[in-house]
Amino acid sequence: MIRVCLVDDQTLVRQGVRSLLDLSEDIRVVAEAGDGRQALAVIPQVAPDVVLMDMRMPVMSGLETLQALAADHRLPPTIILTTFDDDELVLAGIKAGARGYLLKDVSLEQLVAAIHTVAEGGSLVQPAVTQRLLSGLETLRTDFVSLDQPDPLTERETEILRLMSGGYSNREVAESLGVAEGTVKNHVSNILSKLGVRDRTRAVLKAFELKLI
């Protein structure tokens, strides 16, 4: 069972998302928060598998909440869920540690698939979204600590990075390539090190920026 925490200042939105996810057999909403401050109190207590986080909230924004949880090393896999197609805000959220984002008009099937993806260690930084987001990366470039000229990736590392860009988890990459999951984890660690980034999401963004994939 994947345990989800909803963080949104609109009660109707939370009720709607909860009702939809209740239709799923293996996802349950175990906690809700109406603003970032409530989320900071609830999330460490409940320890959800996935957080759905609105970005624009009173008292404390989603971005501030992401940053605070990440600073305390208490940030679960998080999906930015917003009505605003705001590239700069999305990039800032990803920089803070979110695994990706969805607009609130996604279908139940898309939402369920996204929750499964991040719960299994994947990300939602898809190529089409990434290319558009990168148009705003120049203004935030100094915020991404990475190498301008990374060490060359091996053919297998590039193959794994391409699968990562599709949102596949380590387990799914391992199954696709017919190798052990531990082997994939080692390759991912090497990829992060070579690109000079801290996580998979930044690795995919950096790879598209440098046209490595």
N, CA, C and O of each residue as an XYZ file, in Angstrom:
852
protein
N       0.839     -1.203      0.000
C       0.000      0.000      0.000
C       0.878      1.259      0.000
O       1.761      1.399      0.846
N       0.637      2.161     -0.937
C       1.376      3.420     -1.006
C       0.615      4.458     -0.195
O      -0.551      4.740     -0.472
N       1.270      5.019      0.799
C       0.647      5.973      1.706
C       0.946      7.395      1.237
O       2.105      7.757      1.038
N      -0.093      8.189      1.062
C       0.036      9.517      0.460
C      -0.401     10.600      1.438
O      -1.360     10.427      2.191
N       0.316     11.714      1.415
C      -0.078     12.908      2.163
C      -0.428     14.013      1.164
O       0.358     14.309      0.264
N      -1.604     14.620      1.322
C      -2.045     15.722      0.466
C      -1.769     17.050      1.152
O      -2.131     17.233      2.315
N      -1.137     17.974      0.452
C      -0.872     19.304      1.003
C      -1.430     20.328      0.024
O      -0.850     20.567     -1.035
N      -2.557     20.930      0.384
C      -3.227     21.903     -0.486
C      -4.124     22.768      0.385
O      -4.783     22.259      1.292
N      -4.156     24.065      0.121
C      -4.951     24.964      0.961
C      -6.431     24.921      0.618
O      -7.245     25.460      1.367
N      -6.805     24.293     -0.498
C      -8.212     24.223     -0.899
C      -8.821     22.891     -0.440
O      -8.456     21.819     -0.924
N      -9.747     22.995      0.496
C     -10.384     21.802      1.044
C     -11.046     20.971     -0.045
O     -10.956     19.743     -0.028
N     -11.704     21.623     -0.983
C     -12.400     20.913     -2.052
C     -11.427     20.111     -2.911
O     -11.736     18.997     -3.335
N     -10.259     20.678     -3.163
C      -9.249     19.965     -3.948
C      -8.780     18.718     -3.194
O      -8.670     17.637     -3.771
N      -8.506     18.885     -1.902
C      -8.059     17.743     -1.112
C      -9.120     16.650     -1.085
O      -8.805     15.469     -1.233
N     -10.373     17.042     -0.896
C     -11.456     16.062     -0.861
C     -11.591     15.350     -2.201
O     -11.815     14.141     -2.256
N     -11.450     16.117     -3.282
C     -11.565     15.527     -4.612
C     -10.457     14.532     -4.908
O     -10.711     13.437     -5.410
N      -9.216     14.923     -4.591
C      -8.084     14.028     -4.836
C      -8.200     12.781     -3.964
O      -7.948     11.669     -4.428
N      -8.581     12.969     -2.701
C      -8.747     11.826     -1.801
C      -9.801     10.855     -2.352
O      -9.584      9.643     -2.372
N     -10.936     11.393     -2.795
C     -12.007     10.551     -3.328
C     -11.548      9.763     -4.550
O     -11.895      8.593     -4.715
N     -10.758     10.424     -5.412
C     -10.253      9.738     -6.592
C      -9.274      8.634     -6.222
O      -9.351      7.520     -6.740
N      -8.340      8.961     -5.308
C      -7.329      7.967     -4.940
C      -7.932      6.807     -4.163
O      -7.370      5.712     -4.149
N      -9.067      7.034     -3.518
C      -9.751      5.944     -2.819
C     -10.221      4.871     -3.795
O     -10.482      3.736     -3.398
N     -10.326      5.232     -5.069
C     -10.727      4.275     -6.092
C      -9.590      3.332     -6.456
O      -9.815      2.287     -7.068
N      -8.366      3.700     -6.079
C      -7.213      2.860     -6.377
C      -7.068      1.784     -5.306
O      -7.309      2.035     -4.126
N      -6.676      0.600     -5.720
C      -6.590     -0.517     -4.785
C      -5.373     -0.435     -3.868
O      -5.403     -0.970     -2.760
N      -4.314      0.219     -4.306
C      -3.072      0.174     -3.528
C      -2.532      1.549     -3.148
O      -1.343      1.690     -2.861
N      -3.394      2.559     -3.142
C      -2.992      3.904     -2.714
C      -4.002      4.410     -1.692
O      -5.209      4.313     -1.912
N      -3.518      4.947     -0.580
C      -4.394      5.496      0.432
C      -3.862      6.844      0.917
O      -2.664      6.993      1.158
N      -4.750      7.815      1.056
C      -4.389      9.105      1.641
C      -4.419      8.934      3.155
O      -5.463      8.637      3.734
N      -3.273      9.121      3.785
C      -3.163      8.891      5.233
C      -3.077     10.188      6.027
O      -3.175     10.170      7.254
N      -2.893     11.325      5.330
C      -2.805     12.611      6.037
C      -3.061     13.743      5.064
O      -2.853     13.608      3.859
N      -3.520     14.870      5.609
C      -3.751     16.081      4.823
C      -3.194     17.280      5.582
O      -3.078     17.261      6.807
N      -2.854     18.314      4.835
C      -2.414     19.572      5.439
C      -2.931     20.711      4.582
O      -2.935     20.620      3.354
N      -3.371     21.795      5.231
C      -3.943     22.924      4.518
C      -2.953     24.020      4.192
O      -3.285     24.963      3.474
N      -1.747     23.911      4.707
C      -0.686     24.865      4.361
C       0.651     24.239      4.704
O       0.717     23.154      5.282
N       1.721     24.943      4.336
C       3.053     24.396      4.543
C       3.412     24.169      5.996
O       4.093     23.197      6.320
N       2.969     25.040      6.866
C       3.302     24.892      8.285
C       2.680     23.628      8.852
O       3.325     22.900      9.607
N       1.412     23.359      8.487
C       0.773     22.117      8.911
C       1.524     20.911      8.341
O       1.696     19.896      9.016
N       1.964     21.040      7.095
C       2.686     19.939      6.451
C       3.977     19.613      7.195
O       4.331     18.443      7.348
N       4.676     20.639      7.654
C       5.926     20.413      8.385
C       5.688     19.627      9.664
O       6.559     18.882     10.114
N       4.509     19.793     10.248
C       4.184     19.058     11.471
C       3.705     17.644     11.163
O       4.041     16.701     11.879
N       2.923     17.499     10.102
C       2.280     16.219      9.807
C       3.224     15.225      9.134
O       3.264     14.054      9.512
N       3.977     15.683      8.147
C       4.768     14.761      7.326
C       5.787     13.955      8.131
O       5.866     12.742      7.934
N       6.580     14.567      9.037
C       7.514     13.743      9.816
C       6.803     12.731     10.717
O       7.340     11.654     10.976
N       5.620     13.061     11.189
C       4.879     12.148     12.049
C       4.331     10.955     11.280
O       4.420      9.815     11.734
N       3.769     11.228     10.122
C       3.101     10.181      9.342
C       4.076      9.396      8.468
O       3.861      8.216      8.191
N       5.152     10.061      8.035
C       6.153      9.447      7.146
C       5.506      8.801      5.921
O       5.637      7.594      5.717
N       4.808      9.594      5.108
C       4.144      9.030      3.923
C       5.160      8.566      2.892
O       6.319      8.982      2.900
N       4.697      7.692      2.002
C       5.556      7.225      0.911
C       5.672      8.268     -0.188
O       6.703      8.371     -0.852
N       4.597      9.050     -0.378
C       4.565     10.079     -1.421
C       3.787     11.278     -0.893
O       2.790     11.122     -0.188
N       4.253     12.478     -1.242
C       3.545     13.713     -0.900
C       3.099     14.391     -2.190
O       3.877     14.522     -3.135
N       1.835     14.823     -2.218
C       1.330     15.669     -3.305
C       1.277     17.085     -2.761
O       0.498     17.365     -1.849
N       2.087     17.980     -3.301
C       2.301     19.298     -2.712
C       1.862     20.427     -3.634
O       2.383     20.570     -4.740
N       0.907     21.223     -3.179
C       0.558     22.451     -3.893
C       1.680     23.456     -3.673
O       2.338     23.421     -2.633
N       1.909     24.338     -4.617
C       3.019     25.284     -4.489
C       2.587     26.637     -3.941
O       3.349     27.289     -3.227
N       1.383     27.060     -4.267
C       0.931     28.387     -3.864
C      -0.084     28.246     -2.732
O      -1.257     27.952     -2.961
N       0.400     28.465     -1.497
C      -0.447     28.331     -0.317
C      -0.173     29.480      0.649
O       0.927     30.032      0.656
N      -1.162     29.845      1.461
C      -0.941     30.875      2.485
C      -0.100     30.318      3.623
O       0.144     29.114      3.696
N       0.337     31.198      4.506
C       1.131     30.861      5.697
C       2.535     30.410      5.317
O       3.523     31.015      5.733
N       2.617     29.339      4.519
C       3.924     28.839      4.080
C       3.728     28.146      2.739
O       2.906     27.237      2.620
N       4.477     28.571      1.737
C       4.290     28.049      0.381
C       4.822     26.631      0.255
O       5.545     26.137      1.120
N       4.444     25.989     -0.849
C       4.962     24.657     -1.112
C       6.463     24.647     -1.281
O       7.138     23.727     -0.819
N       6.997     25.675     -1.948
C       8.433     25.746     -2.143
C       9.156     25.873     -0.808
O      10.150     25.184     -0.578
N       8.680     26.731      0.061
C       9.290     26.889      1.383
C       9.210     25.589      2.178
O      10.133     25.241      2.913
N       8.105     24.882      2.023
C       7.930     23.609      2.724
C       8.914     22.571      2.209
O       9.539     21.861      2.997
N       9.055     22.478      0.893
C      10.032     21.567      0.300
C      11.437     21.858      0.814
O      12.177     20.947      1.185
N      11.791     23.129      0.830
C      13.131     23.520      1.266
C      13.361     23.182      2.731
O      14.439     22.715      3.100
N      12.351     23.417      3.569
C      12.485     23.138      5.002
C      12.611     21.642      5.266
O      13.451     21.224      6.062
N      11.789     20.839      4.610
C      11.856     19.389      4.797
C      13.179     18.829      4.284
O      13.774     17.949      4.906
N      13.630     19.344      3.148
C      14.895     18.873      2.593
C      16.059     19.233      3.503
O      16.990     18.444      3.663
N      16.013     20.419      4.098
C      17.088     20.854      4.994
C      17.190     19.947      6.216
O      18.276     19.749      6.762
N      16.047     19.393      6.645
C      16.023     18.486      7.799
C      16.129     17.025      7.382
O      16.005     16.124      8.211
N      16.357     16.799      6.092
C      16.458     15.430      5.556
C      15.194     14.625      5.852
O      15.264     13.434      6.157
N      14.052     15.277      5.762
C      12.774     14.628      6.028
C      11.816     14.736      4.846
O      10.603     14.615      5.013
N      12.353     14.958      3.673
C      11.497     15.141      2.495
C      11.218     13.802      1.827
O      12.130     13.197      1.263
N       9.968     13.322      1.879
C       9.615     12.090      1.161
C       9.567     12.369     -0.338
O       9.622     13.531     -0.741
N       9.466     11.345     -1.169
C       9.256     11.567     -2.596
C       8.031     12.461     -2.806
O       6.930     12.137     -2.361
N       8.238     13.584     -3.487
C       7.182     14.603     -3.572
C       6.878     14.977     -5.010
O       7.779     15.170     -5.826
N       5.578     15.076     -5.304
C       5.110     15.541     -6.603
C       4.483     16.918     -6.418
O       3.584     17.091     -5.596
N       4.957     17.889     -7.179
C       4.329     19.207     -7.181
C       3.010     19.085     -7.942
O       2.992     18.676     -9.103
N       1.913     19.442     -7.283
C       0.591     19.365     -7.887
C       0.009     20.777     -7.902
O      -0.323     21.326     -6.852
N      -0.114     21.356     -9.082
C      -0.474     22.773     -9.147
C      -1.365     23.081    -10.343
O      -1.374     22.348    -11.332
N      -2.111     24.172    -10.238
C      -2.900     24.660    -11.371
C      -2.086     25.630    -12.208
O      -2.515     26.022    -13.293
N      -0.929     26.020    -11.723
C      -0.120     27.023    -12.401
C       0.977     26.365    -13.211
O       1.788     25.609    -12.675
N       1.003     26.650    -14.501
C       2.036     26.144    -15.386
C       3.209     27.126    -15.340
O       3.506     27.808    -16.321
N       3.867     27.183    -14.179
C       4.882     28.186    -13.890
C       6.264     27.539    -13.937
O       6.676     26.866    -12.991
N       6.980     27.748    -15.050
C       8.260     27.078    -15.255
C       9.268     27.377    -14.153
O       9.918     26.468    -13.635
N       9.398     28.660    -13.795
C      10.414     29.027    -12.809
C      10.105     28.412    -11.447
O      11.005     27.949    -10.747
N       8.821     28.411    -11.079
C       8.433     27.839     -9.799
C       8.658     26.331     -9.797
O       9.104     25.768     -8.798
N       8.347     25.675    -10.922
C       8.565     24.236    -11.028
C      10.055     23.910    -10.908
O      10.437     22.980    -10.197
N      10.886     24.670    -11.599
C      12.328     24.447    -11.520
C      12.842     24.647    -10.099
O      13.679     23.880     -9.623
N      12.344     25.671     -9.430
C      12.743     25.909     -8.049
C      12.310     24.750     -7.159
O      13.039     24.349     -6.251
N      11.108     24.207     -7.427
C      10.634     23.066     -6.661
C      11.488     21.832     -6.895
O      11.793     21.096     -5.956
N      11.876     21.603     -8.142
C      12.748     20.476     -8.456
C      14.106     20.662     -7.803
O      14.684     19.713     -7.274
N      14.611     21.881     -7.842
C      15.884     22.176     -7.181
C      15.793     21.890     -5.689
O      16.767     21.448     -5.078
N      14.624     22.141     -5.101
C      14.443     21.919     -3.664
C      14.292     20.441     -3.335
O      14.380     20.057     -2.168
N      14.066     19.607     -4.345
C      14.014     18.178     -4.080
C      12.787     17.447     -4.579
O      12.689     16.234     -4.398
N      11.827     18.154     -5.213
C      10.650     17.476     -5.744
C      11.053     16.543     -6.883
O      12.027     16.800     -7.590
N      10.302     15.468     -7.055
C      10.616     14.482     -8.095
C      10.010     14.848     -9.447
O      10.245     14.158    -10.439
N       9.235     15.926     -9.492
C       8.577     16.318    -10.732
C       7.280     17.032    -10.410
O       7.014     17.377     -9.258
N       6.463     17.255    -11.455
C       5.215     17.969    -11.193
C       4.112     17.511    -12.130
O       4.356     16.984    -13.215
N       2.884     17.735    -11.665
C       1.691     17.476    -12.458
C       0.752     18.657    -12.307
O       0.672     19.262    -11.238
N       0.039     18.988    -13.382
C      -1.028     19.973    -13.261
C      -2.272     19.278    -12.700
O      -2.454     18.073    -12.879
N      -3.117     20.044    -12.026
C      -4.258     19.448    -11.343
C      -5.341     18.919    -12.275
O      -6.303     18.298    -11.822
N      -5.190     19.162    -13.571
C      -6.196     18.649    -14.498
C      -5.811     17.285    -15.074
O      -6.401     16.838    -16.058
N      -4.813     16.617    -14.457
C      -4.437     15.294    -14.945
C      -5.553     14.296    -14.652
O      -6.389     14.520    -13.777
N      -5.552     13.209    -15.384
C      -6.548     12.165    -15.164
C      -6.159     11.324    -13.950
O      -5.018     11.366    -13.489
N      -7.119     10.566    -13.446
C      -6.839      9.662    -12.328
C      -5.740      8.678    -12.716
O      -4.857      8.386    -11.909
N      -5.786      8.169    -13.931
C      -4.783      7.211    -14.378
C      -3.389      7.828    -14.362
O      -2.427      7.183    -13.947
N      -3.281      9.073    -14.813
C      -1.981      9.747    -14.812
C      -1.490      9.991    -13.391
O      -0.305      9.824    -13.101
N      -2.396     10.383    -12.510
C      -2.019     10.644    -11.130
C      -1.552      9.369    -10.441
O      -0.524      9.365     -9.763
N      -2.302      8.293    -10.614
C      -1.936      7.010    -10.010
C      -0.589      6.534    -10.546
O       0.257      6.064     -9.786
N      -0.395      6.658    -11.853
C       0.880      6.241    -12.453
C       2.032      7.069    -11.904
O       3.112      6.537    -11.647
N       1.808      8.369    -11.722
C       2.857      9.249    -11.198
C       3.212      8.871     -9.765
O       4.389      8.840     -9.405
N       2.210      8.584     -8.952
C       2.457      8.193     -7.563
C       3.270      6.903     -7.515
O       4.211      6.789     -6.730
N       2.913      5.944     -8.345
C       3.668      4.687     -8.401
C       5.113      4.949     -8.829
O       6.046      4.365     -8.279
N       5.286      5.823     -9.805
C       6.622      6.106    -10.329
C       7.538      6.659     -9.244
O       8.643      6.152     -9.052
N       7.095      7.683     -8.539
C       7.979      8.297     -7.537
C       8.125      7.407     -6.313
O       9.169      7.426     -5.662
N       7.085      6.617     -5.982
C       7.182      5.700     -4.848
C       8.242      4.636     -5.094
O       8.855      4.126     -4.156
N       8.450      4.307     -6.364
C       9.428      3.279     -6.726
C      10.801      3.868     -7.037
O      11.698      3.155     -7.489
N      10.965      5.170     -6.795
C      12.273      5.787     -6.975
C      12.468      6.525     -8.275
O      13.550      7.056     -8.528
N      11.435      6.573     -9.114
C      11.549      7.270    -10.388
C      11.257      8.752    -10.256
O      11.040      9.260     -9.155
N      11.253      9.439    -11.386
C      10.949     10.870    -11.412
C       9.970     11.150    -12.540
O       9.729     10.308    -13.405
N       9.408     12.363    -12.507
C       8.424     12.751    -13.524
C       8.980     13.785    -14.480
O       8.227     14.532    -15.105
N      10.292     13.830    -14.596
C      10.901     14.785    -15.522
C      10.952     14.129    -16.889
O      11.937     13.485    -17.251
N       9.873     14.303    -17.641
C       9.769     13.685    -18.954
C      10.428     14.573    -20.012
O      10.502     15.789    -19.833
N      10.904     13.986    -21.107
C      11.618     14.762    -22.128
C      10.866     15.991    -22.633
O      11.455     17.066    -22.742
N       9.574     15.854    -22.944
C       8.825     16.991    -23.484
C       8.752     18.121    -22.475
O       8.909     19.291    -22.825
N       8.512     17.766    -21.217
C       8.454     18.781    -20.165
C       9.829     19.386    -19.947
O       9.974     20.598    -19.784
N      10.836     18.523    -19.946
C      12.195     18.986    -19.665
C      12.666     20.012    -20.681
O      13.262     21.023    -20.310
N      12.406     19.762    -21.957
C      12.868     20.687    -22.986
C      12.281     22.078    -22.763
O      12.958     23.087    -22.959
N      11.008     22.119    -22.348
C      10.383     23.421    -22.107
C      10.936     24.062    -20.846
O      11.170     25.270    -20.804
N      11.143     23.248    -19.818
C      11.677     23.785    -18.565
C      13.082     24.354    -18.758
O      13.457     25.345    -18.131
N      13.849     23.709    -19.635
C      15.219     24.154    -19.825
C      15.297     25.554    -20.422
O      16.331     26.215    -20.323
N      14.213     26.009    -21.037
C      14.207     27.365    -21.574
C      14.327     28.390    -20.448
O      14.761     29.520    -20.671
N      13.940     27.989    -19.247
C      14.065     28.884    -18.104
C      15.251     28.573    -17.221
O      15.444     29.205    -16.183
N      16.061     27.584    -17.637
C      17.166     27.159    -16.787
C      18.285     28.189    -16.725
O      19.003     28.263    -15.728
N      18.440     28.979    -17.770
C      19.529     29.950    -17.789
C      19.456     30.895    -16.591
O      20.485     31.239    -16.010
N      18.256     31.311    -16.222
C      18.112     32.267    -15.121
C      18.391     31.628    -13.776
O      18.638     32.324    -12.791
N      18.353     30.286    -13.731
C      18.589     29.596    -12.462
C      19.883     28.788    -12.483
O      20.145     28.008    -11.567
N      20.680     28.970    -13.512
C      21.858     28.127    -13.693
C      22.768     28.122    -12.474
O      23.287     27.070    -12.102
N      22.973     29.266    -11.848
C      23.885     29.324    -10.714
C      23.357     28.557     -9.515
O      24.114     28.262     -8.591
N      22.063     28.226     -9.513
C      21.491     27.472     -8.402
C      21.720     25.973     -8.537
O      21.545     25.231     -7.571
N      22.109     25.524     -9.721
C      22.357     24.111     -9.929
C      23.868     23.873     -9.830
O      24.633     24.280    -10.705
N      24.269     23.220     -8.773
C      25.690     22.952     -8.575
C      26.072     21.747     -9.409
O      25.775     20.613     -9.030
N      26.715     21.970    -10.521
C      27.105     20.871    -11.384
C      28.277     21.317    -12.243
O      28.636     22.495    -12.269
N      28.861     20.368    -12.938
C      30.053     20.644    -13.722
C      29.676     21.072    -15.133
O      28.781     20.489    -15.746
N      30.362     22.092    -15.649
C      30.089     22.533    -17.005
C      30.530     21.476    -18.015
O      29.858     21.251    -19.022
N      31.667     20.828    -17.739
C      32.180     19.794    -18.624
C      32.340     18.504    -17.829
O      33.430     18.219    -17.333
N      31.279     17.724    -17.701
C      31.343     16.505    -16.895
C      32.229     15.460    -17.538
O      32.505     15.514    -18.736
N      32.679     14.497    -16.723
C      33.428     13.373    -17.261
C      32.540     12.617    -18.236
O      31.330     12.527    -18.029
N      33.126     12.073    -19.295
C      32.312     11.362    -20.297
C      31.587     10.170    -19.668
O      32.137      9.463    -18.823
N      30.350      9.967    -20.097
C      29.584      8.822    -19.636
C      29.882      7.625    -20.531
O      30.136      7.779    -21.725
N      29.850      6.443    -19.948
C      30.013      5.232    -20.741
C      28.730      4.977    -21.533
O      27.701      5.608    -21.288
N      28.803      4.058    -22.472
C      27.624      3.728    -23.273
C      26.493      3.212    -22.383
O      25.333      3.568    -22.589
N      26.825      2.371    -21.390
C      25.803      1.835    -20.501
C      25.219      2.939    -19.609
O      24.014      2.958    -19.358
N      26.068      3.855    -19.132
C      25.576      4.966    -18.314
C      24.626      5.859    -19.103
O      23.613      6.316    -18.575
N      24.955      6.103    -20.361
C      24.075      6.911    -21.206
C      22.742      6.204    -21.419
O      21.689      6.842    -21.427
N      22.790      4.888    -21.591
C      21.571      4.105    -21.772
C      20.689      4.181    -20.523
O      19.472      4.333    -20.619
N      21.315      4.073    -19.362
C      20.569      4.152    -18.102
C      20.017      5.556    -17.897
O      18.888      5.716    -17.435
N      20.800      6.572    -18.234
C      20.353      7.952    -18.106
C      19.148      8.215    -18.998
O      18.238      8.952    -18.616
N      19.138      7.619    -20.176
C      18.002      7.775    -21.086
C      16.745      7.150    -20.484
O      15.656      7.712    -20.601
N      16.888      6.006    -19.851
C      15.750      5.371    -19.187
C      15.302      6.189    -17.976
O      14.107      6.299    -17.703
N      16.265      6.761    -17.254
C      15.927      7.632    -16.130
C      15.088      8.810    -16.598
O      14.170      9.241    -15.900
N      15.401      9.332    -17.779
C      14.667     10.492    -18.301
C      13.216     10.136    -18.625
O      12.356     11.011    -18.719
N      12.961      8.840    -18.793
C      11.596      8.388    -19.026
C      10.832      8.123    -17.749
O       9.679      7.693    -17.784
N      11.480      8.380    -16.609
C      10.823      8.221    -15.325
C      10.906      6.827    -14.740
O      10.220      6.526    -13.763
N      11.744      5.960    -15.324
C      11.839      4.590    -14.827
C      12.607      4.526    -13.505
O      13.589      5.241    -13.308
N      12.144      3.660    -12.610
C      12.833      3.444    -11.339
C      14.040      2.536    -11.570
O      14.192      1.960    -12.648
N      14.900      2.409    -10.551
C      16.059      1.520    -10.663
C      15.622      0.088    -10.974
O      16.238     -0.592    -11.795
N      14.561     -0.361    -10.313
C      14.074     -1.725    -10.532
C      13.628     -1.913    -11.984
O      13.941     -2.925    -12.611
N      12.890     -0.924    -12.514
C      12.405     -1.024    -13.884
C      13.551     -0.966    -14.886
O      13.526     -1.653    -15.907
N      14.564     -0.137    -14.589
C      15.743     -0.076    -15.461
C      16.454     -1.416    -15.454
O      16.867     -1.912    -16.502
N      16.597     -2.000    -14.274
C      17.272     -3.296    -14.145
C      16.538     -4.371    -14.935
O      17.166     -5.176    -15.623
N      15.208     -4.388    -14.840
C      14.417     -5.376    -15.572
C      14.551     -5.166    -17.077
O      14.627     -6.125    -17.847
N      14.580     -3.896    -17.484
C      14.684     -3.586    -18.911
C      16.022     -4.043    -19.490
O      16.089     -4.525    -20.621
N      17.089     -3.885    -18.699
C      18.433     -4.203    -19.183
C      18.864     -5.621    -18.839
O      19.894     -6.091    -19.321
N      18.080     -6.308    -18.007
C      18.432     -7.674    -17.628
C      19.627     -7.757    -16.698
O      20.424     -8.691    -16.783
N      19.754     -6.767    -15.797
C      20.854     -6.757    -14.835
C      20.289     -6.628    -13.427
O      19.091     -6.405    -13.255
N      21.145     -6.768    -12.422
C      20.712     -6.654    -11.037
C      20.424     -5.197    -10.694
O      21.051     -4.286    -11.233
N      19.459     -4.987     -9.782
C      19.117     -3.630     -9.372
C      20.313     -2.928     -8.727
O      20.502     -1.724     -8.895
N      21.126     -3.703     -7.981
C      22.324     -3.127     -7.366
C      23.296     -2.590     -8.393
O      23.965     -1.583     -8.160
N      23.376     -3.264     -9.534
C      24.248     -2.798    -10.621
C      23.763     -1.457    -11.153
O      24.557     -0.555    -11.418
N      22.446     -1.341    -11.303
C      21.883     -0.078    -11.777
C      22.154      1.030    -10.770
O      22.511      2.142    -11.159
N      21.990      0.743     -9.484
C      22.257      1.743     -8.444
C      23.691      2.236     -8.524
O      23.950      3.429     -8.359
N      24.629      1.323     -8.776
C      26.033      1.734     -8.905
C      26.233      2.639    -10.110
O      26.959      3.630    -10.038
N      25.584      2.293    -11.222
C      25.687      3.132    -12.418
C      25.084      4.514    -12.161
O      25.648      5.527    -12.576
N      23.932      4.554    -11.473
C      23.287      5.836    -11.186
C      24.206      6.694    -10.316
O      24.330      7.897    -10.544
N      24.844      6.085     -9.328
C      25.775      6.827     -8.470
C      26.915      7.406     -9.296
O      27.327      8.544     -9.072
N      27.426      6.633    -10.250
C      28.498      7.117    -11.120
C      28.017      8.264    -11.999
O      28.747      9.229    -12.227
N      26.779      8.152    -12.493
C      26.211      9.201    -13.341
C      26.095     10.505    -12.554
O      26.475     11.567    -13.046
N      25.569     10.421    -11.332
C      25.424     11.622    -10.496
C      26.784     12.248    -10.227
O      26.941     13.468    -10.274
N      27.758     11.400     -9.947
C      29.105     11.903     -9.655
C      29.716     12.595    -10.871
O      30.300     13.672    -10.753
N      29.577     11.970    -12.037
C      30.160     12.545    -13.248
C      29.486     13.858    -13.646
O      30.139     14.777    -14.141
N      28.181     13.933    -13.425
C      27.457     15.152    -13.789
C      27.553     16.218    -12.700
O      27.197     17.375    -12.925
N      28.033     15.825    -11.521
C      28.192     16.788    -10.434
C      26.872     17.255     -9.860
O      26.735     18.416     -9.476
N      25.882     16.346     -9.797
C      24.568     16.697     -9.261
C      24.217     15.760     -8.119
O      24.869     14.736     -7.911
N      23.149     16.136     -7.362
C      22.839     15.407     -6.139
C      21.783     14.325     -6.321
O      21.720     13.397     -5.515
N      20.954     14.416     -7.351
C      19.882     13.433     -7.469
C      19.527     13.182     -8.932
O      20.028     13.844     -9.841
N      18.649     12.205     -9.126
C      18.278     11.763    -10.466
C      17.602     12.861    -11.276
O      17.861     13.007    -12.470
N      16.735     13.634    -10.624
C      16.010     14.671    -11.352
C      16.967     15.700    -11.931
O      16.843     16.084    -13.094
N      17.928     16.148    -11.117
C      18.911     17.113    -11.613
C      19.802     16.485    -12.684
O      20.245     17.169    -13.607
N      20.061     15.195    -12.560
C      20.873     14.520    -13.563
C      20.191     14.558    -14.922
O      20.838     14.808    -15.939
N      18.881     14.308    -14.941
C      18.146     14.336    -16.208
C      18.126     15.749    -16.784
O      18.344     15.938    -17.981
N      17.864     16.745    -15.928
C      17.881     18.125    -16.402
C      19.246     18.494    -16.973
O      19.338     19.121    -18.028
N      20.307     18.100    -16.266
C      21.660     18.422    -16.721
C      21.975     17.715    -18.040
O      22.612     18.287    -18.924
N      21.526     16.478    -18.158
C      21.796     15.721    -19.377
C      21.127     16.356    -20.594
O      21.721     16.417    -21.670
N      19.894     16.828    -20.422
C      19.211     17.496    -21.534
C      19.863     18.838    -21.831
O      19.985     19.235    -22.989
N      20.281     19.535    -20.774
C      20.929     20.818    -20.975
C      22.217     20.673    -21.793
O      22.505     21.487    -22.669
N      22.991     19.609    -21.485
C      24.268     19.385    -22.168
C      24.115     18.534    -23.419
O      25.098     18.203    -24.082
N      22.840     18.175    -23.742
C      22.556     17.372    -24.941
C      23.281     16.021    -24.907
O      23.770     15.533    -25.926
N      23.336     15.433    -23.708
C      23.946     14.116    -23.569
C      22.992     13.003    -23.981
O      23.416     11.896    -24.316
N      21.680     13.316    -23.953
C      20.673     12.339    -24.375
C      19.639     13.064    -25.229
O      18.686     12.445    -25.703
